[in-house]
């Protein structure tokens, strides 16, 4: 895919991995729809959709900031309409938005936490993919990148609802990839590993996270996969570390 001039939606891009992906795509010439809920920064949630949009535009491309709650299909459809109104097409969707929650034992999980984590991760990816895929099919091309996690297959890592949500995203991705590959649309699950975001630092407060991956690694891997051709990876879980190490070898 030629990224220069392409249009990408990146959810959860007010901070963290989503912001890093938005800026990396912008650096490579993409126009970016910055979609997130945060419009007012707090000590716990630094960064806003407007701030990321300004940083994207500073790289010489166009940005559109859309306040979006991916758990709401109405919000997602409005985001897609605004993106099409501004740019006329959508080439890339990065489903990054989602809550991690905490490391609580299954016996301490509440229905409210379960719904919040599955809603922001799994339902969010479903809503956005369902709204954007028909646009890409009409265009005859497009790529959906779904951020997944080792928690999808590891039972000793983070909470049960988070792991279930990411396992669901893996299955969702494989299904979309199989259904749309003959219509020019790729769907790739990308697994960042443990990344030293603000959320992870809060989750592991007081622990040494010097071993954690920089969020820029994930951003670089996503952009490289898109430039290389996402269809080559459609439906396959791509580990960021293994992918980048493979490119260096």
C-alpha positions as CSV (number, residue, x, y, z in Angstrom):
1,X,0.0,0.0,0.0
2,X,1.2,3.5,-0.8
3,X,0.8,5.3,2.5
4,X,1.4,8.8,1.1
5,X,-2.0,10.3,0.5
6,X,-3.9,7.4,2.1
7,X,-6.5,7.9,4.8
8,X,-6.3,6.1,8.1
9,X,-8.7,5.9,11.1
10,X,-6.8,5.2,14.3
11,X,-9.0,4.6,17.3
12,X,-7.8,5.3,20.9
13,X,-5.2,7.6,19.4
14,X,-5.3,10.4,22.0
15,X,-2.3,8.7,23.7
16,X,-0.2,5.5,24.0
17,X,0.1,3.0,21.2
18,X,-2.7,4.6,19.2
19,X,-1.1,8.0,19.2
20,X,2.3,6.5,18.2
21,X,0.6,4.7,15.3
22,X,-1.2,7.9,14.2
23,X,2.0,9.9,14.2
24,X,4.0,7.1,12.4
25,X,1.4,6.9,9.7
26,X,1.4,10.7,9.4
27,X,5.2,10.7,9.1
28,X,4.8,8.4,6.2
29,X,2.3,10.6,4.5
30,X,-1.1,9.3,5.7
31,X,-4.0,11.6,6.4
32,X,-5.3,10.6,9.8
33,X,-8.7,10.5,11.5
34,X,-7.9,10.7,15.2
35,X,-10.7,8.9,17.0
36,X,-10.8,8.7,20.8
37,X,-13.0,9.7,23.8
38,X,-10.6,12.1,25.6
39,X,-11.3,15.8,25.0
40,X,-9.9,16.9,28.4
41,X,-6.6,15.6,29.8
42,X,-6.3,14.6,33.4
43,X,-3.3,13.3,35.4
44,X,-4.6,9.8,34.8
45,X,-5.4,10.3,31.1
46,X,-3.0,12.6,29.5
47,X,-3.5,13.5,25.8
48,X,-6.6,14.4,23.8
49,X,-7.9,13.9,20.3
50,X,-7.2,17.6,19.5
51,X,-3.6,17.4,20.7
52,X,-2.9,14.3,18.6
53,X,-4.5,15.9,15.6
54,X,-2.3,19.0,15.9
55,X,0.8,16.8,16.1
56,X,-0.4,14.9,13.0
57,X,-0.9,18.2,11.0
58,X,2.6,19.4,12.1
59,X,4.0,16.5,10.0
60,X,2.5,18.1,6.9
61,X,-0.6,15.9,6.4
62,X,-4.3,16.4,7.1
63,X,-5.9,15.4,10.4
64,X,-9.5,15.1,11.5
65,X,-10.3,14.8,15.3
66,X,-13.5,13.0,16.0
67,X,-14.6,12.3,19.6
68,X,-15.7,8.7,19.4
69,X,-16.8,6.1,21.9
70,X,-16.3,2.8,20.0
71,X,-18.7,1.0,22.3
72,X,-21.5,3.0,20.6
73,X,-22.4,2.0,17.0
74,X,-24.0,5.5,16.6
75,X,-20.8,7.2,17.5
76,X,-18.8,4.9,15.1
77,X,-21.2,5.5,12.2
78,X,-20.9,9.2,12.8
79,X,-17.1,8.9,12.8
80,X,-17.1,7.1,9.5
81,X,-19.5,9.7,7.9
82,X,-17.3,12.5,9.1
83,X,-14.2,10.8,7.7
84,X,-15.8,10.2,4.3
85,X,-17.1,13.8,4.3
86,X,-13.6,15.1,4.9
87,X,-11.5,12.7,2.8
88,X,-13.9,10.8,0.5
89,X,-12.3,7.4,1.2
90,X,-11.0,5.2,4.0
91,X,-7.9,3.1,3.3
92,X,-6.9,1.9,6.7
93,X,-8.6,1.2,10.0
94,X,-6.5,0.6,13.1
95,X,-8.6,-0.8,16.0
96,X,-6.5,0.1,18.9
97,X,-9.1,1.5,21.5
98,X,-9.7,-0.7,24.5
99,X,-9.5,-0.9,28.3
100,X,-7.0,-3.2,30.0
101,X,-8.7,-3.1,33.4
102,X,-6.5,-4.7,36.1
103,X,-5.0,-8.0,37.3
104,X,-7.8,-9.0,39.6
105,X,-8.7,-12.6,40.2
106,X,-11.7,-14.1,38.3
107,X,-13.6,-14.3,41.6
108,X,-13.3,-10.5,41.9
109,X,-14.5,-9.7,38.4
110,X,-17.8,-7.8,38.3
111,X,-20.3,-7.8,35.4
112,X,-19.6,-4.1,35.0
113,X,-15.9,-4.7,34.5
114,X,-16.6,-7.6,32.1
115,X,-18.9,-5.5,30.0
116,X,-16.6,-2.5,30.0
117,X,-13.5,-4.5,28.9
118,X,-15.3,-6.6,26.3
119,X,-17.3,-3.5,25.1
120,X,-14.2,-1.3,24.5
121,X,-12.0,-4.0,23.1
122,X,-14.1,-6.6,21.2
123,X,-17.3,-4.8,20.6
124,X,-15.3,-1.6,19.6
125,X,-13.3,-3.5,17.0
126,X,-16.5,-5.1,15.7
127,X,-18.4,-1.8,15.5
128,X,-15.6,-0.1,13.7
129,X,-14.9,-3.0,11.3
130,X,-18.6,-3.4,10.5
131,X,-18.9,0.4,9.7
132,X,-15.7,0.7,7.6
133,X,-15.5,-2.7,5.8
134,X,-18.4,-1.8,3.3
135,X,-16.5,1.4,2.4
136,X,-13.3,-0.6,1.6
137,X,-15.2,-3.2,-0.3
138,X,-16.8,-0.5,-2.5
139,X,-13.3,0.9,-3.1
140,X,-11.9,-2.6,-3.9
141,X,-9.1,-2.2,-1.3
142,X,-8.3,-1.5,2.3
143,X,-6.7,-2.9,5.4
144,X,-8.0,-3.4,8.9
145,X,-5.4,-3.7,11.7
146,X,-6.7,-5.1,15.0
147,X,-4.5,-4.8,18.1
148,X,-4.4,-8.1,20.0
149,X,-2.4,-9.4,22.9
150,X,-0.6,-12.5,24.2
151,X,-3.4,-12.5,26.8
152,X,-5.6,-14.1,24.1
153,X,-3.7,-17.3,24.6
154,X,-1.9,-16.9,28.0
155,X,-3.9,-17.6,31.2
156,X,-1.3,-16.1,33.5
157,X,-1.3,-12.7,32.0
158,X,-3.8,-9.9,32.9
159,X,-7.4,-10.5,33.7
160,X,-9.9,-13.1,32.4
161,X,-12.2,-10.5,30.7
162,X,-9.2,-8.9,28.9
163,X,-7.9,-12.2,27.7
164,X,-11.4,-13.2,26.5
165,X,-11.8,-9.9,24.7
166,X,-8.4,-10.3,22.8
167,X,-9.2,-14.0,22.0
168,X,-12.4,-12.7,20.5
169,X,-10.6,-10.1,18.5
170,X,-8.3,-12.9,17.1
171,X,-11.3,-14.9,15.9
172,X,-13.1,-11.8,14.6
173,X,-10.0,-10.9,12.6
174,X,-9.7,-14.3,11.1
175,X,-13.3,-14.3,10.1
176,X,-13.1,-10.9,8.5
177,X,-9.9,-11.8,6.7
178,X,-11.5,-15.0,5.3
179,X,-14.7,-13.2,4.2
180,X,-13.1,-10.2,2.6
181,X,-9.8,-11.4,1.1
182,X,-11.3,-11.9,-2.3
183,X,-12.7,-8.4,-2.2
184,X,-9.4,-6.7,-1.7
185,X,-9.7,-6.1,2.0
186,X,-7.0,-7.4,4.4
187,X,-7.5,-7.9,8.2
188,X,-4.4,-8.4,10.3
189,X,-4.1,-9.0,14.1
190,X,-1.0,-7.3,15.5
191,X,0.3,-8.3,18.9
192,X,2.5,-5.6,20.5
193,X,3.7,-7.5,23.6
194,X,4.1,-5.6,26.8
195,X,4.4,-1.9,26.0
196,X,5.4,0.8,28.6
197,X,2.3,2.9,28.2
198,X,0.9,5.1,31.0
199,X,-1.8,2.4,31.6
200,X,0.8,-0.4,32.0
201,X,3.0,1.8,34.3
202,X,0.0,2.3,36.5
203,X,-0.9,-1.3,36.4
204,X,2.6,-2.4,37.4
205,X,3.4,0.6,39.7
206,X,6.7,0.3,41.4
207,X,8.0,-2.5,39.1
208,X,10.9,-2.3,36.8
209,X,9.5,-1.9,33.2
210,X,12.8,-1.2,31.5
211,X,12.3,-4.5,29.6
212,X,9.0,-3.4,28.1
213,X,8.8,-2.5,24.4
214,X,8.6,1.2,23.3
215,X,5.2,2.0,21.8
216,X,7.0,3.2,18.7
217,X,7.9,-0.4,17.9
218,X,4.3,-1.2,17.4
219,X,3.8,1.9,15.3
220,X,6.7,1.0,13.1
221,X,5.5,-2.6,12.6
222,X,2.0,-1.5,11.7
223,X,3.2,1.0,9.1
224,X,5.7,-1.5,7.7
225,X,3.1,-4.2,7.3
226,X,0.8,-1.8,5.5
227,X,3.6,-0.6,3.1
228,X,4.8,-4.2,2.6
229,X,1.2,-5.3,1.8
230,X,-1.2,-6.3,4.5
231,X,-2.8,-9.0,2.4
232,X,0.4,-11.1,2.8
233,X,-0.5,-11.3,6.6
234,X,-4.3,-11.3,6.5
235,X,-5.7,-13.4,9.2
236,X,-2.3,-14.2,10.8
237,X,-1.3,-12.9,14.2
238,X,1.8,-10.9,13.8
239,X,4.1,-10.5,16.8
240,X,5.7,-7.0,16.8
241,X,9.0,-8.2,18.3
242,X,9.3,-11.2,15.9
243,X,8.3,-9.1,12.9
244,X,10.9,-6.4,13.5
245,X,13.6,-8.9,14.4
246,X,12.8,-10.8,11.2
247,X,13.3,-7.5,9.2
248,X,16.6,-6.9,10.9
249,X,18.0,-10.4,10.2
